[in-house]
Amino acid sequence: MRSRTLFFATVLMLVVPTAPLRAQTKVRINWTAVTGAQSGVYVAHEEGLFKKNGLEVELIHIPSSSRGIQAILAGELAFSTMDGQNAVQANLKGAGLALVAGATNRFVFSLMARPEIKRISDLKGKKIGITRIGSSTHTATLYALSQAGLKPGDYQILPLMEVPNIFTALVAGQIDAGTVSPPTNSRARKAGLNELMNLAKEGPETVSVAIGTSRSYIKANEDTVRRVVRAYAEALHLFKTNKTAAIRVLGKYTRVKEQDILEDAYSQFHDYLESIPYVSTKGMEAIISEVAEKDPAAKQSKPEDFLDMRFVAELDKQGFFKKLWAK
């Protein structure tokens, strides 16, 4: 009798786990550009930080903030990286988006040109490559050109879809200049192209890359948003404190193999990725002011209309970042 009891007890132990396994929540997250600015998302996925936080993430690549936003509104995505200007413009049309975590609050771009071009003013009448109209590369380019006194009509803007395509077109002589991010700016310097402006150093404070979703998604999935933000924050820490892992992930997503170029890109984003991922209020104010010049509806807007920083703030209040960065 005792042996039969032991047998059934053993069967029950095999069939019924002693503790329930935590279900992984499925989430689709989009990254929009081949740049180290999105390293937090890459690292969270590759180093298992999403899984650690109970998330089964499908990471996909739809180029450009505007297309990522469209996919969110169509219900095809939960989150996407996006720039502040596209988020503001979409919300003014009723999109109902919110930025929940920040990546870079500077334009981490370089305006690179053919060797014979020495100054930004030399670009009058020239062809300049960007990714897409309305993208952060476009906004950064317009800023750099305006600083040299150039106006729309003085030059030709050519959308080339992806940052690496801009470099390829520059080297081939198909364009005269282009705005690129690390590691592509590192490749451009190595190829002998001229850096006319380093916008991270010389440009304004602005919301260049952030993570956004819809307010309706936040309302229905608050705990999921919380876990995504936490995993992302942990990934930023790992990126900045584990150079080997960071460079490995950078190489995979940017498809760059040259170690010196990856080292340079890592160094740039080590400086400009936000350690505590708040979106800059000052940067949002600047974007709202710029958008208001063409869209009067923006004049009544406040940064809070486009942000939901409570998930980052919760972690901050709990001492999460203090403990994380003390390691």
Buried (B, 14 or more C-beta within 10 A) or exposed (E): EEEEEEEEEEEEEEEEEEEEEEEEBEBBBBBBBBBBBBBBBBBBBBBEBBBEBBBEBEBBEBBBBBBBBBBBBEEBBBBBBBBBBBBBBBBBEEBBBBBBBBBBBBBBBBBBBBEEBEEBBBBBEBBBBBBBEBBBBBBBBBBBBEBBEBEEEBBEBBBBBBBBBBBBBBBEEBBBBBBBBBBBBBBBBEEEBBEBBBBBEBBBBBBBBBBBBBEBBBEEBEEBBBBBBBBBBBBBBBBBEBBEBBBBBBBEBBEBEEEEBBBBBBBBBBEBBBBBBBBBBEBBBBBBEBBBEEBEEBEEBEBEBBBBBBBBEEBBEEEBBEEBEEE
